[in-house]
Amino acid sequence: MMRRGGKLAGLASRVVGTKPFSTEIFVSRLSFYTTEEELQNIFSPFGAVDEARLVRDNQTGRPKGFGFVRYSSQAEAQKAVKAMDGRIIRGRLVFVEMAKERKTE
């Protein structure tokens, strides 16, 4: 793998992909105690939330600390990213970005 601009390039970038979903955001570093209802409430001031979901461990059912929020429009999703990236939610600094399509090459 090669470093490009301080980030690793190669397999990781091919697996994650680069094409953003137009209305979905990715929220990481969430508290394990955050609920889907809380996630929806936190992100609803930026637009109509169609879905808020937490990714859970298959065996325990506990949240893994990240999730996705889908809006009705791309403008709403972008507004949420701009407003919430780097904010504190439930005592944790969270990162928010546009979700990317997952590739399975």
C-alpha distances in whole Angstrom, upper triangle without the diagonal:
4,7,10,13,12,10,7,6,5,7,9,10,11,13,15,16,17,21,23,26,29,31,29,27,25,26,25,26,29,32,32,36,35,37,36,40,39,35,38,40,38,36,39,41,38,39,40,38,38,36,34,32,31,28,30,29,30,32,34,34,33,31,27,27,26,28,29,31,33,35,38,36,33,35,36,32,31,34,33,29,31,33,32,28,28,32,33,34,36,35,31,29,28,25,26,24,25,23,21,21,20,18,18,16
4,6,10,10,8,6,5,7,10,11,11,13,15,16,17,17,21,23,26,29,31,29,27,25,27,25,26,30,33,33,37,36,38,37,41,39,36,38,40,38,36,39,40,38,39,40,38,38,37,35,34,32,30,32,31,33,35,36,36,35,33,29,29,27,29,29,32,33,35,38,36,32,34,35,32,30,33,32,29,30,32,31,27,28,31,33,34,36,35,31,29,27,25,26,24,24,24,21,22,21,20,21,19
4,6,6,5,5,6,9,12,12,11,14,16,16,17,17,21,22,26,28,30,28,26,24,25,23,24,28,31,32,35,34,37,36,39,38,34,36,39,36,34,37,38,35,37,39,37,37,36,34,33,31,29,31,31,33,35,36,36,34,32,28,27,26,28,28,31,32,34,36,34,31,32,33,30,28,31,30,26,27,30,28,25,25,28,30,32,34,33,29,26,25,22,23,22,23,23,21,22,21,21,22,21
4,5,5,6,6,10,13,12,11,14,17,16,16,15,19,20,24,26,28,26,25,23,24,23,24,28,31,33,36,35,36,36,39,37,34,35,37,35,33,36,36,34,35,37,35,36,35,33,32,31,29,32,32,34,36,37,37,35,32,29,28,26,27,27,29,30,32,34,32,29,30,31,28,26,28,28,24,25,28,27,23,24,27,30,31,34,33,29,26,25,21,22,20,21,21,19,21,21,20,22,21
4,6,8,9,13,16,15,13,16,19,17,17,16,19,20,24,25,27,26,24,22,23,22,23,27,30,32,35,34,36,35,38,36,32,34,36,33,31,34,35,32,34,36,34,35,34,33,32,31,30,32,33,35,37,38,37,35,32,29,27,26,27,27,29,30,31,34,31,28,28,30,26,24,26,26,22,22,25,25,21,21,25,27,29,32,31,27,24,23,20,21,19,20,21,20,22,22,22,25,24
4,7,9,13,16,14,13,17,18,17,18,17,21,21,25,26,28,26,24,22,22,20,21,25,28,29,33,32,34,34,36,34,31,33,35,32,31,34,34,32,34,36,34,35,34,32,31,29,28,30,31,33,35,35,35,33,30,27,25,24,26,26,28,30,31,34,32,29,29,30,27,25,27,26,22,23,25,24,20,20,24,26,28,30,28,25,22,21,18,20,19,20,21,20,22,22,23,25,24
4,6,10,12,10,10,13,15,13,14,14,18,19,22,24,25,23,21,19,20,18,19,23,26,27,31,29,32,31,34,32,29,31,33,30,29,32,33,30,32,34,32,33,31,29,28,26,25,27,28,30,32,32,32,30,27,24,23,21,23,23,26,27,29,32,30,27,28,28,25,23,26,25,21,22,24,23,19,19,23,25,26,29,28,24,21,20,17,18,16,18,18,17,19,19,19,21,20
4,7,9,7,8,11,12,12,13,14,18,19,22,25,26,24,22,20,21,19,20,24,27,28,31,30,32,32,35,34,30,32,35,32,30,34,35,32,34,35,33,33,31,30,28,27,25,27,27,29,31,32,31,30,27,24,23,22,23,24,27,28,30,33,31,28,30,30,27,25,28,27,23,24,27,25,22,22,25,27,28,30,29,26,23,22,19,20,18,19,19,17,18,17,17,19,18
4,7,7,6,8,11,11,11,12,16,18,21,24,26,24,22,20,22,21,23,26,29,30,33,32,34,33,36,35,31,33,36,33,31,34,36,33,34,35,33,33,31,30,29,28,25,28,28,29,32,33,32,31,29,25,25,23,24,24,27,28,30,32,31,27,29,30,27,25,28,28,24,25,28,27,23,24,28,29,30,33,32,28,26,24,21,21,19,19,18,16,17,16,15,17,15
4,6,6,6,9,10,11,12,16,18,21,24,27,25,24,22,24,22,24,27,30,31,34,33,35,33,37,36,33,34,37,35,33,36,37,35,36,36,34,34,32,31,29,28,25,27,27,28,31,32,32,31,29,25,26,24,25,25,28,28,31,33,32,29,31,32,28,27,30,30,26,28,31,29,26,27,30,32,32,35,34,30,28,26,23,23,21,21,19,16,17,15,13,14,12
4,6,5,6,9,10,13,16,18,21,24,26,24,23,21,23,21,23,26,29,29,32,31,33,32,35,35,31,33,36,34,32,35,37,34,35,35,33,32,30,29,27,26,23,25,24,25,27,29,29,29,27,23,24,22,23,23,26,27,30,32,31,28,31,31,28,27,31,29,26,28,31,29,26,27,30,31,32,34,33,30,28,25,23,23,21,20,18,15,15,13,11,11,10
4,5,5,6,8,11,14,16,18,22,23,21,19,17,19,17,19,22,25,25,29,28,29,28,32,31,28,30,32,30,29,32,33,31,32,32,30,29,27,26,24,22,20,22,22,23,25,27,26,26,23,20,20,18,20,20,23,24,27,30,29,26,28,28,25,24,27,26,23,25,28,25,22,23,26,28,28,30,30,26,24,22,19,19,17,17,15,13,13,11,10,11,11
4,6,5,6,8,11,13,16,19,21,19,18,16,19,18,20,23,26,27,30,29,30,28,32,31,27,29,32,30,28,30,32,29,30,31,28,28,26,25,24,23,21,23,24,25,28,29,28,27,25,22,22,19,20,20,22,23,25,28,26,23,26,26,23,22,25,24,21,23,26,24,21,23,26,28,28,30,30,26,24,22,18,18,16,15,14,11,11,10,10,11,11
4,6,5,8,11,14,16,19,22,20,19,18,21,20,23,25,28,28,32,30,31,29,33,32,29,30,33,32,29,32,34,31,31,32,29,28,27,26,25,24,22,24,24,25,28,29,29,28,26,23,23,21,21,21,23,23,26,28,27,24,27,28,24,24,27,26,23,26,28,27,24,26,29,30,31,33,33,29,27,24,21,21,18,17,15,11,11,9,7,9,7
4,6,9,12,14,15,19,21,18,18,16,19,18,21,23,26,26,29,28,28,27,30,30,27,28,31,30,28,30,32,30,30,30,27,26,24,24,22,21,18,20,20,21,24,26,25,25,23,20,20,18,18,18,21,22,25,27,26,24,26,27,23,23,27,25,23,25,28,26,23,25,28,29,29,31,31,27,26,23,20,20,17,16,14,10,9,7,5,6,7
4,7,9,11,12,16,17,15,14,12,15,15,18,20,23,23,26,25,25,24,27,27,23,25,28,26,24,27,29,26,27,27,24,24,22,21,19,18,16,19,19,21,24,25,24,23,21,18,18,15,15,15,18,18,21,24,23,20,23,23,20,20,23,22,19,22,24,22,20,21,24,26,25,27,28,24,23,20,17,16,13,13,10,7,7,5,6,9,10
4,6,8,11,14,16,15,15,14,17,17,20,22,26,26,29,27,28,26,29,28,25,26,29,27,25,27,29,26,26,26,24,23,22,22,21,20,19,22,23,24,27,28,27,26,24,21,21,18,17,16,19,18,21,23,21,19,22,22,19,19,22,22,19,21,24,23,20,23,25,27,27,30,30,27,25,21,18,17,14,12,10,6,6,6,6,9,10
4,6,10,12,15,14,13,13,17,17,21,23,26,27,30,28,28,26,29,28,25,25,28,26,24,26,27,24,24,25,23,23,22,22,21,21,20,24,25,26,30,31,29,28,25,23,22,19,18,16,18,18,19,21,19,16,19,20,17,16,20,20,17,19,22,21,19,21,24,26,27,29,30,27,24,21,17,16,12,10,9,6,7,8,9,13,13
4,7,9,12,12,13,13,17,18,22,24,27,28,30,28,28,25,28,28,24,24,27,26,22,24,26,23,22,23,21,21,20,20,20,21,20,24,26,27,30,31,29,29,26,24,23,19,18,16,17,16,17,18,17,14,17,18,15,15,19,19,16,19,22,21,19,22,25,27,27,30,31,28,25,22,19,16,12,10,9,5,6,9,9,13,14
4,6,9,8,9,10,14,16,20,21,25,26,28,25,25,22,24,24,21,20,23,22,19,20,22,19,19,19,18,17,17,17,18,19,18,22,24,26,29,30,27,27,23,22,21,17,15,13,13,12,13,15,13,10,13,14,11,11,15,15,13,15,18,18,16,20,22,24,24,27,28,25,23,19,16,13,10,6,6,4,6,9,12,15,17
4,6,6,8,10,14,16,20,21,24,25,27,24,23,20,22,22,19,18,21,20,17,18,20,17,16,16,15,14,14,15,15,17,17,21,23,24,28,29,26,26,22,21,20,17,14,11,11,9,11,12,11,9,12,13,10,11,15,14,13,16,19,18,17,21,22,25,24,27,28,25,24,20,17,14,11,7,6,6,6,10,13,16,18
4,6,9,12,15,18,22,22,26,27,28,25,24,21,22,23,19,18,21,20,16,17,19,15,14,14,14,13,14,15,17,19,20,23,26,27,31,31,28,28,25,24,23,19,16,13,12,9,9,10,8,5,9,10,8,9,12,13,12,15,17,17,17,21,22,25,24,27,29,26,24,21,18,14,11,8,8,9,10,14,16,20,22
4,7,10,13,17,20,20,23,24,25,22,21,18,19,19,16,14,17,17,13,13,15,12,11,11,10,10,11,12,14,17,18,22,25,26,30,29,26,26,22,22,21,17,14,10,8,6,5,7,5,4,8,8,6,8,11,11,11,14,15,15,16,20,20,23,21,24,27,24,23,19,17,13,11,8,8,10,12,15,18,21,24
4,7,10,13,17,17,20,21,22,19,18,15,17,17,13,13,16,15,12,13,15,13,12,12,10,10,9,10,11,13,14,18,21,23,26,26,23,22,19,18,17,13,10,7,6,4,6,9,9,8,11,10,6,9,12,10,10,13,15,14,14,18,18,20,19,22,24,21,20,16,14,11,9,6,6,8,10,13,16,19,22
4,7,10,14,14,17,18,20,16,17,14,16,16,12,12,15,13,10,13,14,12,12,13,11,12,11,10,11,12,13,17,20,22,25,25,22,21,17,16,14,11,8,6,5,6,8,12,11,10,11,10,6,8,10,8,7,11,12,11,11,14,15,17,16,19,20,18,16,12,10,7,6,4,5,8,11,13,17,20,23
4,7,10,11,14,16,17,15,15,13,16,15,11,13,16,14,12,15,17,15,16,16,13,14,12,10,10,10,11,14,17,19,22,22,20,18,14,13,11,7,6,5,7,9,12,15,15,13,15,14,10,11,13,11,9,12,14,11,10,13,14,15,14,17,18,16,14,10,8,6,5,6,5,8,11,12,16,19,21
4,7,7,11,13,14,12,13,12,14,13,9,12,14,11,10,14,16,14,16,17,14,15,13,10,10,9,10,14,16,19,22,21,18,16,12,11,9,6,5,6,8,11,13,17,17,16,17,15,12,13,14,10,9,12,12,9,8,10,11,12,11,13,15,12,11,7,6,5,7,9,9,12,15,15,19,21,24
4,6,9,11,13,12,14,13,16,14,12,14,16,14,14,17,19,18,20,20,18,19,16,13,12,10,10,13,15,18,20,19,18,15,11,9,6,4,7,9,11,15,17,21,21,19,20,19,15,16,17,14,12,15,15,11,10,10,11,12,11,13,13,10,9,6,5,7,9,11,11,13,16,16,19,21,24
4,7,9,11,11,13,14,17,15,13,16,17,15,15,19,20,20,22,23,20,22,19,15,14,11,12,13,15,19,20,19,17,14,11,9,5,6,9,12,14,18,20,24,24,23,24,21,18,19,19,16,14,17,16,12,11,10,11,10,9,10,10,7,7,5,7,9,12,15,15,17,20,19,22,24,27
4,6,8,7,10,11,13,11,9,13,14,12,13,17,18,18,20,21,18,20,17,13,12,9,11,12,14,18,19,17,16,12,9,8,5,6,8,11,13,17,19,23,23,23,23,21,18,19,19,15,15,17,16,12,12,11,11,9,7,8,9,7,8,6,9,10,13,16,16,18,21,21,24,26,29
4,5,5,9,12,14,11,11,14,15,13,15,18,20,21,23,23,20,22,19,15,14,11,12,13,14,18,19,16,15,11,9,9,6,8,11,14,16,19,22,25,27,26,26,24,21,23,22,19,18,20,19,15,15,14,13,10,8,6,8,6,9,9,12,14,17,20,19,22,24,24,27,29,31
4,6,8,11,14,12,12,15,16,15,17,20,22,23,25,24,21,22,19,15,13,10,10,10,11,15,15,12,11,7,6,7,5,9,11,14,16,20,23,26,28,27,28,26,23,25,25,21,21,23,22,18,18,18,16,14,11,10,11,10,13,12,15,16,19,21,20,23,24,23,27,28,31
4,6,10,11,10,11,14,15,14,17,19,21,23,24,24,20,22,19,15,13,11,12,12,14,17,17,14,12,9,8,10,8,11,13,16,17,21,23,26,28,28,29,26,24,26,25,21,22,24,22,19,19,19,17,14,11,8,11,11,14,14,17,18,21,23,22,25,27,26,29,31,34
4,7,8,6,7,10,11,10,13,15,17,19,20,20,17,18,15,12,11,9,11,12,14,17,19,16,13,10,8,10,8,9,10,13,13,17,19,23,24,24,25,22,20,22,22,18,18,21,19,15,17,17,15,12,9,8,11,11,13,12,15,15,18,20,19,22,24,24,28,29,33
4,5,5,6,9,10,11,12,14,17,18,19,18,15,16,13,9,9,8,11,11,14,17,18,15,12,10,8,11,10,11,10,12,12,16,18,21,23,24,25,21,20,22,22,18,19,22,20,17,19,19,17,15,12,11,14,14,16,15,17,17,19,20,19,23,24,24,28,29,33
4,5,5,6,9,10,11,12,15,16,16,15,12,12,9,6,6,6,10,11,15,17,19,17,13,12,10,12,11,11,9,10,9,12,14,17,20,21,22,19,17,20,20,16,18,21,19,16,18,20,18,17,13,13,17,16,18,15,17,16,18,18,17,20,22,22,26,27,31
4,5,5,6,9,10,10,14,15,15,14,11,12,10,8,9,10,14,15,18,20,22,20,16,15,13,16,15,14,12,12,11,13,15,17,20,21,22,19,18,21,20,17,19,21,19,17,19,21,18,17,14,14,17,17,19,17,19,17,20,20,20,23,24,25,29,31,34
4,5,5,6,9,10,12,14,15,15,12,14,12,9,10,11,14,15,19,21,23,20,17,15,13,15,13,13,12,12,11,14,16,18,21,21,22,18,17,20,18,15,17,19,17,14,17,18,15,14,10,10,14,14,16,14,16,15,18,19,19,23,25,26,29,31,35
4,5,5,6,8,11,12,13,13,10,12,10,6,8,8,12,14,18,20,22,20,17,15,12,14,11,10,9,9,8,11,13,16,18,18,19,15,14,16,16,12,14,16,14,12,14,15,13,13,10,11,14,13,14,12,13,12,15,16,16,19,21,22,26,28,31
4,6,5,6,9,11,10,10,7,9,7,5,8,10,14,16,20,22,25,23,19,18,15,17,15,13,11,10,7,10,10,13,15,17,17,13,13,16,15,12,14,17,15,13,16,18,16,16,13,14,17,17,18,15,16,14,16,16,16,20,21,23,27,29,32
4,6,5,8,10,11,10,9,12,11,9,12,13,17,19,23,25,27,25,22,20,17,19,17,16,14,13,11,13,13,15,17,19,18,14,14,17,15,12,15,17,14,13,16,18,15,15,12,13,16,17,17,16,17,15,18,19,19,23,25,26,30,32,36
4,6,7,9,11,12,10,13,12,10,13,13,17,19,23,25,27,25,22,20,17,18,15,14,13,12,10,13,13,16,17,18,17,13,13,15,13,10,12,14,11,9,12,14,11,11,9,11,14,14,14,12,14,12,15,16,18,21,24,25,29,32,35
4,6,6,8,9,7,11,10,9,12,13,17,19,23,25,28,26,23,21,18,19,16,14,12,11,8,10,9,12,13,14,13,10,9,12,10,7,10,12,10,8,11,14,12,13,11,14,16,16,15,13,13,11,13,14,15,19,21,23,27,29,32
4,5,5,6,6,10,10,10,13,16,19,22,25,27,30,28,25,23,20,22,19,17,15,13,10,10,9,11,13,14,13,10,10,13,11,9,12,14,12,12,15,17,15,16,14,16,19,19,19,16,17,14,16,16,17,21,23,25,29,32,35
4,6,8,9,13,14,13,17,19,22,25,29,31,33,32,28,26,23,24,22,20,18,16,13,13,11,13,14,15,13,9,11,13,10,8,12,13,10,11,14,17,15,16,15,17,20,20,19,17,17,15,17,17,19,23,25,28,31,34,37
4,7,8,12,13,13,17,19,22,25,28,31,33,32,29,27,24,24,21,19,17,15,11,11,9,11,10,11,9,6,8,9,6,6,9,10,8,10,13,16,14,17,16,19,21,20,19,17,16,13,14,14,16,20,22,25,29,32,34
4,6,9,12,12,16,19,22,25,29,30,33,32,29,27,24,25,23,20,17,15,11,10,7,7,8,10,9,5,8,10,8,8,12,13,12,13,16,19,18,20,18,21,24,23,22,19,19,15,16,15,17,20,22,25,28,31,34
4,6,9,11,15,18,21,24,27,29,32,31,27,26,23,25,23,20,17,14,10,9,6,6,8,11,11,8,9,13,12,11,14,16,15,16,18,22,20,22,20,22,25,24,24,21,20,17,17,16,17,20,22,24,28,30,34
4,6,7,11,14,17,20,24,25,28,27,23,23,20,21,19,17,13,11,7,6,5,7,9,11,12,9,9,13,12,11,13,16,15,15,17,20,19,20,18,20,23,22,22,19,18,15,16,14,15,18,19,22,25,28,31
4,7,10,14,16,19,23,24,27,26,23,23,20,21,20,17,14,11,8,5,5,6,10,12,14,11,11,15,15,14,16,19,19,18,20,23,22,23,21,23,26,24,24,21,20,17,17,15,15,17,18,20,24,26,29
4,6,10,13,15,19,20,23,23,19,19,16,18,17,14,11,8,6,5,7,9,12,14,16,13,12,16,16,14,16,19,19,17,19,22,21,21,19,20,23,22,22,19,18,16,16,15,13,16,17,18,22,24,27
4,7,10,13,17,18,21,20,16,16,13,14,13,11,7,6,4,6,9,12,14,15,17,14,12,16,16,13,14,18,17,15,16,19,18,18,15,17,20,18,19,16,16,13,14,14,13,16,17,18,22,24,27
4,7,9,13,14,17,16,13,13,10,11,11,9,6,5,6,9,12,15,17,18,20,17,15,18,19,16,16,20,19,17,18,20,19,19,16,17,20,18,19,16,16,14,15,15,13,15,16,17,20,22,25
4,6,10,12,15,14,10,9,6,8,8,6,4,6,9,12,15,18,20,20,22,19,17,20,20,17,17,20,20,17,17,19,18,17,14,15,18,16,17,14,14,14,15,16,13,16,17,17,20,21,25
4,7,9,12,12,9,8,6,6,7,6,5,8,11,14,17,21,22,22,24,22,19,21,23,19,19,22,22,19,19,20,20,20,17,17,19,17,18,15,15,15,16,16,13,15,16,15,18,19,22
4,6,9,8,5,5,4,5,8,9,9,12,15,17,21,24,26,26,28,25,23,25,26,23,22,26,25,22,22,23,22,21,18,18,20,18,20,17,18,18,19,20,17,19,19,17,20,20,24
4,6,6,5,5,6,6,10,11,12,15,18,21,24,28,29,29,31,29,26,28,29,26,25,29,28,25,24,25,25,23,21,20,22,20,21,19,20,21,22,22,20,21,21,18,21,20,24
4,6,6,8,10,10,14,14,14,17,20,22,26,29,30,30,33,31,28,30,32,28,28,31,31,28,27,28,28,27,24,24,26,24,25,23,23,24,24,25,21,22,21,19,21,20,23
4,6,8,11,11,15,17,17,20,23,25,29,32,34,34,36,34,31,33,35,31,31,34,34,30,30,30,30,29,26,25,26,25,27,25,26,26,27,28,25,25,25,22,24,23,26
4,5,9,10,13,15,16,20,22,25,28,31,34,34,36,33,30,33,34,30,30,33,32,29,28,29,28,26,23,22,24,22,24,23,24,25,27,28,25,26,26,24,26,25,29
4,7,9,12,13,14,17,19,22,25,28,30,30,33,30,27,30,31,27,27,30,30,26,26,27,26,24,21,20,22,21,23,21,23,23,25,25,23,24,24,22,25,25,28
4,6,9,11,12,16,18,21,24,28,30,30,31,29,26,28,29,25,25,28,27,24,24,24,23,21,18,17,19,18,20,18,20,21,23,24,22,23,24,22,25,25,29
4,6,7,9,12,15,18,21,25,26,26,28,25,22,25,25,22,21,24,24,20,20,20,20,18,15,14,16,15,17,15,16,17,19,20,18,20,21,20,23,24,27
4,6,8,12,15,18,22,25,27,26,28,25,22,24,25,21,20,23,23,19,19,19,19,18,15,15,16,14,15,13,14,15,17,19,17,18,19,18,21,21,24
4,7,11,14,17,20,24,25,24,25,23,20,21,22,18,17,20,20,16,15,15,15,14,12,12,13,10,12,10,11,12,15,17,15,18,19,19,22,23,26
4,7,10,14,17,21,21,20,22,20,16,18,19,16,15,18,18,14,13,14,14,14,12,13,15,12,12,9,9,10,12,13,12,14,16,15,19,20,23
4,7,10,14,17,18,18,19,17,14,16,17,14,13,17,17,14,14,15,15,16,13,15,17,14,14,11,11,10,11,12,10,13,14,14,18,20,23
4,7,10,13,15,14,16,14,11,13,15,12,12,15,16,13,13,16,16,17,15,17,19,17,16,13,12,9,10,9,8,11,12,13,17,19,23
4,7,10,12,12,13,11,8,12,12,10,10,14,14,12,13,16,16,17,15,17,20,18,17,14,13,10,10,10,9,12,14,16,20,22,25
4,7,9,9,12,9,7,11,12,11,12,15,16,14,16,19,19,20,18,21,23,22,21,17,16,12,12,10,9,12,13,16,19,22,25
4,5,7,9,6,6,10,10,9,11,14,15,14,16,20,19,21,19,22,25,23,22,19,17,14,13,11,12,15,16,19,22,25,28
4,7,9,7,8,11,12,12,14,17,17,18,19,23,23,25,23,26,28,27,26,22,21,17,16,14,14,17,18,21,24,27,29
4,5,5,7,9,10,11,13,15,16,17,18,22,22,25,23,27,29,27,25,22,20,16,15,12,14,16,17,20,23,26,29
4,5,5,6,9,10,11,12,14,15,16,20,21,23,23,26,28,26,24,21,18,14,12,9,11,13,15,18,21,25,27
4,5,5,6,9,10,11,12,14,15,19,20,23,22,26,27,26,24,21,18,15,13,11,14,16,18,22,25,28,30
4,5,5,6,9,10,11,12,14,18,17,20,19,23,25,23,21,18,17,13,13,11,13,16,19,22,25,28,31
4,5,5,6,9,10,11,12,15,16,18,18,21,23,21,19,16,14,10,9,7,10,13,15,18,22,25,27
4,5,5,6,9,10,11,14,15,18,18,22,23,21,19,16,13,10,8,7,11,13,16,19,22,26,28
4,6,5,6,9,10,14,14,17,17,21,22,21,18,16,14,11,11,11,14,17,20,23,26,29,32
4,5,5,6,8,11,11,14,14,17,19,17,15,13,11,8,9,9,12,16,19,21,25,28,30
4,6,5,6,9,10,13,14,18,19,16,14,11,9,5,6,7,10,13,17,19,23,26,28
4,6,6,9,10,14,15,19,19,17,15,12,10,8,8,10,14,16,20,22,25,29,31
4,6,9,8,11,13,16,17,16,13,12,11,9,11,13,16,19,22,25,28,31,33
4,6,5,8,9,13,14,12,10,8,8,6,9,12,14,18,21,23,26,29,32
4,6,9,10,14,14,12,9,6,5,5,7,10,13,16,20,21,24,27,29
4,7,9,13,12,9,6,5,5,7,10,14,16,19,22,24,27,29,31
4,6,10,9,8,6,6,8,9,12,16,18,21,24,26,29,32,34
4,7,6,5,4,6,9,11,15,18,20,23,26,27,30,33,35
4,5,5,7,7,10,11,15,18,19,22,25,26,30,32,35
4,6,9,10,13,15,19,21,22,25,28,28,32,34,36
4,7,9,13,15,19,22,23,26,29,29,33,35,37
4,6,10,13,16,19,20,23,26,26,29,31,34
4,7,10,14,17,18,21,24,25,28,30,32
4,7,10,14,15,17,21,21,24,27,29
4,7,10,12,14,18,19,22,24,26
4,7,9,12,15,17,20,23,25
4,6,9,13,14,18,21,23
4,6,10,13,16,19,21
4,7,9,12,16,18
4,6,9,13,15
4,6,10,12
4,7,10
4,6
4
